[in-house]
Amino acid sequence: MEPLIRDAKPEDRPSIEEIARLTWGGEDYLARVFDEWLRDGHFYVLEVDGKVIGTAKLTLLPGKVGWLEGLRVHPDYRGRGYGRKLHGFMLELGERLAREGKIEALEFATYFLNRESIAMAKRDGFKVVARFYYIQRPPVPEDTPERAEIKPSDEMEYRYIPYGWKFLHNCRQSREWLKEKAEIREYRGFKFLYPPMSENDPTFSPFKLSIEAIGSLLPATSFEAKRIGYDSIDIMLPEERKDLIEPLKELGFKNWADFREPDVLVFRKKLI
């Protein structure tokens, strides 16, 4: 039977939970975002002989961006071209949405050692537009932050604003989108945001990128991490702010690649 790509359905949950258990050592967020992605749409599965063995998602982001995420293939079916098939399907979807005037570009993020995905993207005309260091440290004794909102006067020191594993262009439309979607907190005069666990892996994004801000926010980010059941404080540090690496090490932050190079890459393919 020919592989079939179709819309995801509620009854696909057990198959997708199985794929998540077998991805990233069982830490994949796919099962956690399943309900939200079903509601949002553009969520697809690849079926082989009646079994769901792959997934892919396109999310509409501000700035007419189609954000690609959730491309997974069950480990037992890798190396057979199914990832390429899903990727090709999503490219065709992006081109259709561009013709309809809904998006102007496709973007996605991946880990820098995901060589297969990176090679596939480059063959299809994607280019790296931003790079980040994924940094982590254990929580510290917590203190409660206040709920806050994004104000027009707030400066957010990013070209691309990290929102979990999504990255939004720093523009007015993105700020409005984040006002509706993100958890926003303030503590000791500094603000930060993070996505709900139902949407993405929680990375904390301080509005101000400084050691003073990141250090001051540690009790508050620790509080929020504990509240949502997360066991670390994760931050996406833009490559442009690598001057903060040494002070961040002193604050106890570590990086998967030991800070040798940025390990999260953001790709973009212009369609119009």
C-alpha positions in Angstrom: 0.0 0.0 0.0 1.2 3.5 -0.9 2.2 5.7 2.1 -0.7 8.2 2.9 -0.3 11.7 4.3 -3.5 12.9 5.9 -4.9 15.3 8.5 -4.2 14.1 12.1 -7.2 12.9 14.0 -7.9 12.4 17.7 -7.7 8.6 17.4 -4.0 9.0 16.3 -3.0 9.9 19.8 -1.7 6.5 20.8 0.5 6.2 17.7 1.9 9.7 18.2 2.5 9.1 21.9 4.5 6.0 20.8 6.6 8.1 18.4 7.2 10.7 21.2 8.4 8.0 23.7 10.9 6.8 21.2 12.3 10.3 20.3 14.9 12.3 22.2 15.1 9.7 25.0 11.4 10.0 25.7 11.5 13.8 26.2 9.8 14.8 23.0 7.0 17.3 23.5 4.9 15.9 20.6 2.4 14.1 22.9 2.0 17.2 25.1 1.1 19.5 22.2 -1.2 17.0 20.5 -4.5 18.6 21.5 -3.3 22.2 20.7 -2.0 21.1 17.3 -5.2 19.4 16.4 -7.2 22.6 17.2 -4.7 24.8 15.3 -4.8 22.7 12.1 -2.2 22.0 9.4 -1.2 18.9 11.5 -0.5 15.8 9.4 0.4 12.2 9.9 2.0 9.7 7.5 0.4 6.3 7.5 1.9 3.1 6.1 -0.2 -0.1 5.9 -2.7 1.4 8.3 0.0 2.4 10.9 0.8 6.1 11.7 4.6 6.3 11.5 5.3 10.0 11.0 4.1 13.5 11.7 4.5 17.1 10.5 3.0 20.5 11.5 2.8 23.9 9.9 1.9 26.8 12.2 1.0 30.3 10.9 3.2 32.9 12.6 3.2 36.7 12.4 5.0 38.3 9.4 3.3 35.8 7.0 5.6 33.0 8.1 4.7 29.3 7.9 6.6 27.7 10.7 7.5 24.0 10.1 7.8 21.8 13.2 7.0 18.3 14.5 8.6 16.4 11.6 9.0 12.9 13.1 9.4 9.4 11.8 9.1 6.3 14.0 12.6 4.8 14.6 11.6 1.5 13.0 10.8 3.3 9.7 13.7 5.7 9.4 16.1 5.5 6.5 13.3 4.7 4.0 12.6 8.1 2.6 9.5 8.8 4.7 11.1 12.0 6.3 11.8 13.3 2.8 8.2 12.5 1.8 6.8 14.5 4.7 9.2 17.3 4.0 8.2 17.5 0.4 4.5 17.5 1.3 5.0 20.4 3.7 6.9 22.4 1.0 4.0 21.9 -1.4 1.6 23.0 1.4 3.8 26.1 1.9 3.7 27.0 -1.8 -0.1 26.6 -1.9 -0.5 28.9 1.2 1.9 31.4 -0.5 -0.3 31.4 -3.6 -3.3 32.0 -1.4 -1.5 35.0 0.1 -1.4 33.5 3.6 2.4 33.2 4.0 5.5 34.6 2.3 8.2 32.3 3.7 8.7 29.0 5.4 10.9 28.8 8.5 12.0 26.2 11.0 14.6 25.5 13.7 16.7 22.4 14.4 19.6 21.2 16.4 23.0 21.7 14.7 23.8 18.0 14.7 20.6 17.1 12.9 22.6 16.6 9.7 19.9 14.9 7.6 17.3 17.6 8.2 19.9 20.4 7.6 21.1 18.8 4.3 17.5 18.3 3.1 16.7 22.0 3.9 19.8 23.3 2.1 19.0 21.3 -1.0 15.5 22.8 -1.0 16.8 26.4 -0.8 16.5 27.1 2.9 19.2 29.4 4.4 20.3 29.9 8.0 19.0 33.3 9.3 19.7 33.0 13.0 21.7 30.9 15.4 21.3 30.4 19.2 23.0 28.7 22.1 20.6 26.5 24.1 21.6 27.1 27.7 20.4 25.4 30.8 20.9 25.4 34.6 19.1 23.8 37.6 16.5 25.9 39.4 17.4 28.0 42.5 15.2 28.8 45.5 12.0 30.2 44.1 10.3 33.5 44.5 6.9 34.5 43.0 6.9 36.9 40.0 4.0 39.1 39.0 1.9 38.6 35.9 2.7 41.2 33.3 2.0 42.3 29.8 4.0 43.5 26.8 3.8 47.3 26.6 4.7 49.4 23.5 7.6 50.9 25.5 9.2 47.5 26.3 12.4 46.7 24.5 13.0 43.1 23.5 16.6 42.6 22.6 16.3 40.0 19.9 16.1 39.9 16.1 14.2 36.6 16.5 12.2 36.3 19.7 12.5 32.7 21.2 9.2 31.1 22.0 10.1 27.6 23.0 11.5 26.1 19.8 9.7 28.7 17.7 11.4 32.0 16.8 9.3 35.1 15.9 10.5 38.1 14.0 10.7 41.0 16.4 7.9 43.1 14.9 4.7 44.7 16.1 2.6 41.7 14.9 4.7 39.3 16.8 4.4 41.3 20.0 0.6 41.3 19.6 0.6 37.6 19.0 2.8 37.0 22.1 0.4 39.2 24.2 -2.3 36.7 23.4 -0.3 33.5 23.6 2.7 33.8 26.0 3.0 33.6 29.7 4.5 37.0 30.7 6.0 37.7 34.1 7.8 40.6 35.8 10.3 40.3 38.7 12.6 42.9 40.2 11.9 45.3 37.3 12.7 42.7 34.6 10.3 40.9 32.3 10.4 37.5 30.7 8.1 35.3 28.7 7.6 31.6 28.0 5.1 29.4 26.1 2.5 27.3 27.9 3.5 23.6 28.2 0.5 22.7 26.0 2.2 24.6 23.1 5.9 23.9 23.2 9.0 23.2 25.3 9.3 26.0 27.8 12.3 28.2 27.2 12.4 31.5 29.2 13.1 34.6 27.2 14.2 37.7 29.3 13.2 40.9 27.5 16.6 42.3 28.4 19.7 40.3 27.5 22.1 41.1 30.3 23.8 39.2 33.2 22.0 41.5 35.6 18.6 40.7 34.1 19.2 36.9 33.7 20.7 36.6 37.2 18.0 38.7 38.9 15.2 36.6 37.2 16.6 33.2 38.4 14.2 32.9 41.4 11.3 33.9 39.2 12.1 31.6 36.3 12.7 28.8 38.9 9.3 29.4 40.4 7.6 29.2 37.0 9.7 26.1 36.0 8.5 24.3 39.2 4.9 25.5 38.7 4.7 23.8 35.3 6.6 20.7 36.3 9.9 21.5 34.5 13.2 20.7 36.1 15.6 23.2 34.5 15.8 26.8 33.4 16.3 26.9 29.6 17.2 30.0 27.6 17.9 30.6 23.9 20.9 32.9 23.7 21.3 34.7 20.3 24.7 34.2 18.7 25.1 38.0 18.7 25.3 38.0 22.5 28.1 35.4 22.8 29.8 38.1 24.9 27.6 36.8 27.8 28.8 33.2 27.6 31.6 33.5 30.2 29.4 35.4 32.8 26.6 32.9 32.1 29.0 30.0 32.9 29.7 31.7 36.2 26.0 31.8 36.8 25.9 28.0 36.4 24.5 27.7 32.8 25.7 24.9 30.6 25.3 24.2 26.9 24.9 20.8 25.1 27.9 21.6 22.8 29.9 23.2 25.6 29.6 26.6 23.9 31.9 25.6 21.0 29.3 27.0 18.5 25.6 27.9 18.4 23.6 24.6 18.5 20.2 25.8 17.4 19.8 26.9 13.8 16.9 28.9 12.3 16.2 28.3 8.6 14.2 30.4 6.2 13.0 29.8 2.6 11.4 32.8 0.8 8.4 31.8 -1.3 7.3 35.2 -2.6 
